[in-house]
Amino acid sequence: MALSMITWVVMLGAITVLWGTAVWALVRSLRDEDEKLELLNEQGEIDTYSPRSLTELREWIRDNPSDKHASEARNRYNECVETLQRIDTTFYDWNREEIDSLEKL
């Protein structure tokens, strides 16, 4: 049974959209990784969490102080705070006021 012209157009469109999205995601990821590598080469370290992620981690630690992973989470939180206070250029969108307001747990 032969496929109609509309079916072929839809299939080709779907393939184009999927490949286009995949290529775009790959290029964006490679650019981000290149930027991270440059920051590592310049500063020796980079921030490991975005402002939102670090806030969520802090809230989780405060809500789950007796969890078996709380100690590790607290260590990672504190390491990120220390790193942010040492470095000049951040990978994630941190501003100086946010960094200055951070306290270790």
Backbone as a chain_set.jsonl record, in Angstrom:
{"seq": "MALSMITWVVMLGAITVLWGTAVWALVRSLRDEDEKLELLNEQGEIDTYSPRSLTELREWIRDNPSDKHASEARNRYNECVETLQRIDTTFYDWNREEIDSLEKL", "coords": {"N": [[0.839, -1.171, 0.0], [0.65, 2.148, -0.86], [2.076, 5.092, 0.496], [0.532, 8.182, 1.281], [1.057, 11.511, -0.017], [0.862, 13.436, 1.994], [1.442, 11.946, 4.274], [4.164, 11.343, 3.833], [5.231, 13.96, 3.901], [4.654, 14.688, 6.553], [6.177, 12.739, 7.923], [8.804, 13.408, 7.073], [8.911, 16.0, 8.084], [8.722, 15.497, 10.838], [11.09, 14.059, 11.25], [12.955, 16.047, 10.591], [12.421, 17.955, 12.598], [13.054, 16.46, 14.922], [15.81, 15.814, 14.494], [16.822, 18.407, 14.234], [16.305, 19.49, 16.776], [17.883, 17.759, 18.325], [20.483, 18.305, 17.355], [20.688, 21.024, 18.016], [20.545, 20.845, 20.845], [22.878, 19.378, 21.351], [24.903, 21.13, 20.395], [24.503, 23.314, 22.116], [25.06, 22.103, 24.608], [27.764, 21.391, 24.236], [28.919, 23.935, 23.968], [28.401, 24.977, 26.539], [29.95, 23.203, 28.073], [32.477, 23.806, 27.069], [32.734, 26.428, 27.963], [32.752, 25.964, 30.727], [35.143, 24.503, 30.933], [37.018, 26.443, 30.163], [36.714, 28.257, 32.309], [37.566, 26.595, 34.393], [40.237, 26.214, 33.654], [41.194, 28.842, 33.88], [40.564, 29.636, 36.56], [40.797, 27.43, 38.183], [38.729, 26.234, 39.529], [35.117, 25.912, 39.583], [31.757, 27.163, 40.095], [29.388, 24.91, 41.441], [26.658, 24.697, 41.621], [23.596, 26.168, 40.55], [21.949, 29.286, 41.417], [19.242, 28.7, 42.069], [19.312, 25.894, 42.396], [21.093, 25.629, 44.549], [19.643, 26.917, 46.542], [17.439, 25.184, 46.711], [18.79, 22.909, 47.603], [19.711, 23.79, 50.119], [17.22, 24.174, 51.398], [16.297, 21.524, 51.382], [18.17, 20.321, 53.073], [17.623, 21.64, 55.48], [15.009, 20.76, 55.884], [15.33, 18.04, 56.156], [17.12, 17.104, 58.311], [17.977, 14.789, 59.628], [18.311, 12.852, 57.752], [20.012, 10.187, 56.033], [21.669, 11.115, 54.041], [22.104, 13.74, 54.595], [24.441, 14.814, 55.749], [26.375, 14.59, 53.69], [25.116, 16.204, 51.784], [25.177, 18.671, 53.12], [27.949, 19.068, 53.206], [28.506, 19.353, 50.449], [26.99, 21.617, 49.891], [28.293, 23.542, 51.513], [30.85, 23.465, 50.335], [30.281, 24.54, 47.804], [29.474, 27.132, 48.522], [31.872, 28.119, 49.617], [33.512, 27.981, 47.34], [32.189, 29.784, 45.62], [32.692, 32.14, 47.003], [35.402, 32.396, 46.636], [35.99, 32.507, 43.845], [36.22, 34.556, 40.845], [34.715, 34.709, 38.476], [31.624, 33.353, 37.65], [29.966, 30.366, 36.509], [27.228, 29.85, 36.5], [24.316, 31.992, 36.815], [25.034, 33.99, 38.998], [24.901, 36.759, 41.225], [26.809, 39.321, 42.856], [25.632, 40.172, 45.274], [23.976, 38.026, 45.974], [25.894, 36.037, 46.403], [27.364, 37.166, 48.51], [25.455, 37.042, 50.501], [25.271, 34.408, 51.212], [25.605, 31.793, 53.586], [27.528, 29.382, 55.328], [26.416, 26.09, 56.231]], "CA": [[0.0, 0.0, 0.0], [1.466, 3.344, -1.023], [1.822, 6.165, 1.454], [0.104, 9.42, 0.632], [2.016, 12.619, 0.017], [0.767, 14.069, 3.311], [2.17, 11.085, 5.205], [5.592, 11.579, 3.596], [5.573, 15.308, 4.379], [4.636, 14.635, 8.015], [7.338, 11.958, 8.359], [10.012, 14.209, 6.861], [8.854, 17.102, 9.045], [9.044, 14.96, 12.158], [12.526, 13.744, 11.258], [13.665, 17.328, 10.611], [12.266, 18.548, 13.932], [13.818, 15.671, 15.881], [17.241, 16.023, 14.264], [17.133, 19.809, 14.536], [16.344, 19.622, 18.232], [19.044, 17.02, 18.826], [21.695, 19.057, 17.0], [20.69, 22.244, 18.834], [20.886, 20.46, 22.214], [24.284, 18.989, 21.361], [25.719, 22.345, 20.252], [24.396, 24.083, 23.356], [25.792, 21.376, 25.647], [29.205, 21.522, 23.982], [29.311, 25.317, 24.302], [28.43, 25.078, 27.996], [31.112, 22.464, 28.572], [33.658, 24.578, 26.697], [32.805, 27.56, 28.896], [33.172, 25.416, 32.015], [36.555, 24.152, 30.831], [37.774, 27.698, 30.182], [36.708, 28.755, 33.683], [38.434, 25.72, 35.186], [41.633, 26.51, 33.313], [41.536, 30.18, 34.38], [40.39, 29.813, 37.997], [41.082, 26.2, 38.904], [37.484, 25.685, 40.049], [33.903, 26.624, 39.168], [30.591, 26.943, 40.938], [28.79, 23.624, 41.119], [25.206, 24.783, 41.67], [22.96, 27.428, 40.18], [21.289, 29.869, 42.593], [18.021, 27.949, 42.39], [19.688, 24.568, 42.899], [21.688, 25.749, 45.883], [18.533, 27.231, 47.431], [16.698, 23.945, 46.918], [19.619, 22.028, 48.429], [19.66, 24.333, 51.486], [15.893, 23.867, 51.938], [16.228, 20.092, 51.634], [18.991, 20.047, 54.262], [16.892, 22.116, 56.656], [13.805, 19.946, 56.056], [15.7, 16.635, 56.381], [18.414, 17.108, 59.013], [18.393, 13.467, 60.107], [18.422, 11.924, 56.619], [21.363, 9.599, 55.946], [22.45, 11.873, 53.057], [22.154, 15.147, 55.01], [25.832, 15.221, 55.977], [26.981, 14.774, 52.368], [24.48, 17.374, 51.173], [25.712, 19.841, 53.817], [29.33, 19.244, 52.735], [28.457, 19.877, 49.075], [26.493, 22.988, 49.991], [29.375, 24.374, 52.049], [31.913, 23.547, 49.321], [29.849, 25.473, 46.77], [29.53, 28.476, 49.11], [33.292, 28.488, 49.694], [33.986, 28.191, 45.973], [31.6, 31.039, 45.135], [33.354, 33.257, 47.675], [36.79, 32.486, 46.164], [36.173, 32.729, 42.407], [35.831, 35.855, 40.303], [33.724, 34.545, 37.413], [30.789, 32.177, 37.868], [29.341, 29.776, 35.332], [25.799, 30.096, 36.623], [23.959, 33.413, 36.931], [25.12, 34.505, 40.357], [25.353, 38.141, 41.356], [27.646, 39.498, 44.041], [24.783, 40.266, 46.464], [23.567, 36.668, 46.325], [27.063, 35.335, 46.926], [27.682, 37.732, 49.822], [24.426, 36.691, 51.498], [25.339, 32.979, 51.52], [26.306, 31.371, 54.793], [27.718, 27.937, 55.404], [25.525, 25.383, 57.169]], "C": [[0.89, 1.242, 0.0], [1.074, 4.39, 0.02], [1.439, 7.434, 0.699], [1.182, 10.481, 0.774], [2.003, 13.308, 1.377], [1.537, 13.253, 4.347], [3.671, 11.283, 5.056], [6.032, 12.945, 4.129], [5.629, 15.326, 5.903], [5.846, 13.863, 8.541], [8.63, 12.756, 8.203], [10.063, 15.398, 7.826], [9.233, 16.649, 10.441], [10.532, 14.647, 12.277], [13.347, 15.031, 11.346], [13.599, 17.964, 11.988], [13.103, 17.785, 14.955], [15.322, 15.873, 15.722], [17.65, 17.447, 14.588], [17.248, 20.047, 16.029], [17.566, 18.933, 18.817], [20.344, 17.771, 18.55], [21.798, 20.319, 17.848], [21.105, 21.919, 20.269], [22.36, 20.08, 22.327], [25.195, 20.21, 21.292], [25.685, 23.156, 21.539], [25.182, 23.419, 24.481], [27.3, 21.508, 25.469], [29.71, 22.924, 24.284], [29.397, 25.513, 25.807], [29.653, 24.382, 28.568], [32.415, 23.177, 28.234], [33.837, 25.764, 27.633], [33.257, 27.092, 30.275], [34.669, 25.093, 32.008], [37.435, 25.398, 30.861], [37.845, 28.27, 31.599], [37.596, 27.897, 34.582], [39.905, 25.998, 34.92], [42.074, 27.852, 33.879], [41.573, 30.244, 35.9], [40.761, 28.584, 38.822], [39.85, 25.542, 39.499], [36.31, 26.512, 39.539], [32.794, 26.331, 40.163], [29.869, 25.681, 40.481], [27.271, 23.639, 41.102], [24.741, 26.154, 41.191], [22.316, 28.013, 41.441], [20.045, 29.082, 43.016], [18.353, 26.584, 42.985], [20.265, 24.634, 44.3], [20.618, 26.092, 46.914], [17.72, 25.982, 47.742], [17.479, 22.965, 47.795], [19.587, 22.491, 49.885], [18.315, 24.004, 52.139], [15.761, 22.377, 52.252], [17.001, 19.739, 52.901], [18.247, 20.472, 55.518], [15.65, 21.283, 56.934], [14.114, 18.501, 56.425], [17.013, 16.512, 57.144], [18.893, 15.725, 59.468], [18.481, 12.432, 58.987], [19.855, 11.414, 56.524], [22.253, 10.342, 54.953], [22.627, 13.344, 53.441], [23.591, 15.643, 55.191], [26.546, 15.49, 54.647], [26.409, 16.006, 51.675], [25.014, 18.657, 51.804], [27.148, 20.12, 53.366], [29.353, 19.854, 51.332], [27.96, 21.312, 49.055], [27.623, 23.917, 50.446], [30.522, 24.529, 51.056], [31.538, 24.553, 48.232], [29.902, 26.907, 47.29], [30.97, 28.961, 49.163], [33.852, 28.803, 48.312], [33.468, 29.516, 45.431], [32.29, 32.253, 45.757], [34.791, 33.448, 47.195], [36.92, 32.918, 44.71], [35.687, 34.103, 41.973], [34.695, 35.751, 39.291], [32.953, 33.256, 37.647], [30.243, 31.655, 36.546], [27.844, 30.05, 35.347], [25.554, 31.575, 36.9], [23.889, 33.876, 38.386], [25.446, 35.993, 40.295], [26.049, 38.286, 42.712], [26.802, 39.549, 45.325], [24.332, 38.876, 46.932], [24.718, 35.903, 46.981], [27.397, 35.838, 48.329], [26.684, 37.343, 50.895], [24.477, 35.22, 51.912], [26.12, 32.736, 52.801], [26.44, 29.861, 54.792], [26.772, 27.358, 56.442], [26.333, 24.546, 58.143]], "O": [[1.805, 1.339, 0.818], [-0.096, 4.544, 0.369], [1.96, 7.715, -0.38], [2.099, 10.355, 1.587], [3.057, 13.724, 1.858], [2.213, 13.821, 5.205], [4.381, 11.38, 6.057], [7.094, 13.061, 4.741], [6.544, 15.91, 6.485], [6.476, 14.293, 9.508], [9.46, 12.774, 9.112], [11.131, 15.756, 8.323], [9.976, 17.333, 11.145], [11.153, 14.943, 13.297], [14.324, 15.095, 12.093], [14.606, 18.459, 12.494], [13.79, 18.4, 15.77], [16.028, 16.081, 16.709], [18.718, 17.67, 15.159], [18.168, 20.719, 16.494], [18.213, 19.474, 19.713], [21.208, 17.858, 19.422], [22.875, 20.648, 18.345], [21.924, 22.63, 20.851], [23.015, 20.432, 23.308], [26.156, 20.309, 22.055], [26.721, 23.632, 22.002], [25.892, 24.095, 25.226], [28.028, 21.713, 26.44], [30.815, 23.085, 24.802], [30.336, 26.133, 26.306], [30.318, 24.919, 29.454], [33.357, 23.154, 29.026], [34.954, 26.072, 28.049], [34.064, 27.761, 30.92], [35.373, 25.382, 32.975], [38.481, 25.407, 31.51], [38.905, 28.714, 32.041], [38.302, 28.425, 35.44], [40.72, 26.017, 35.842], [43.217, 27.989, 34.317], [42.49, 30.829, 36.478], [41.009, 28.689, 40.023], [39.921, 24.393, 39.934], [36.476, 27.657, 39.118], [32.87, 25.394, 40.957], [29.754, 25.418, 39.284], [26.652, 22.691, 40.619], [25.412, 27.164, 41.403], [22.155, 27.302, 42.433], [19.838, 28.835, 44.204], [17.741, 26.167, 43.968], [19.959, 23.791, 45.144], [20.678, 25.61, 48.045], [17.354, 25.743, 48.893], [16.896, 22.274, 48.631], [19.451, 21.668, 50.79], [18.273, 23.602, 53.302], [15.179, 22.007, 53.271], [16.531, 18.941, 53.713], [18.239, 19.747, 56.513], [15.269, 21.112, 58.092], [13.249, 17.805, 56.956], [17.94, 15.866, 56.655], [20.09, 15.52, 59.669], [18.705, 11.252, 59.256], [20.798, 12.117, 56.887], [23.476, 10.213, 55.014], [23.234, 14.11, 52.692], [23.91, 16.773, 54.821], [27.237, 16.498, 54.5], [27.148, 16.765, 51.047], [25.276, 19.629, 51.096], [27.522, 21.276, 53.167], [30.133, 20.768, 51.063], [28.457, 22.133, 48.283], [27.871, 24.953, 49.829], [31.104, 25.608, 50.947], [32.383, 25.33, 47.788], [30.334, 27.807, 46.569], [31.254, 30.099, 48.791], [34.581, 29.779, 48.139], [34.229, 30.287, 44.845], [32.449, 33.281, 45.098], [35.345, 34.539, 47.329], [37.866, 33.628, 44.367], [34.859, 34.729, 42.635], [33.812, 36.608, 39.255], [33.547, 32.192, 37.822], [30.079, 32.409, 35.587], [27.264, 30.436, 34.332], [26.491, 32.319, 37.189], [22.808, 34.119, 38.923], [26.184, 36.435, 39.414], [25.878, 37.45, 43.6], [27.221, 39.021, 46.355], [24.31, 38.59, 48.129], [24.531, 35.214, 47.984], [27.678, 35.046, 49.228], [27.026, 37.315, 52.078], [23.799, 34.823, 52.86], [27.14, 33.37, 53.067], [25.559, 29.15, 54.308], [26.378, 28.028, 57.397], [25.763, 23.88, 59.007]]}, "num_chains": 1, "name": "protein.A"}
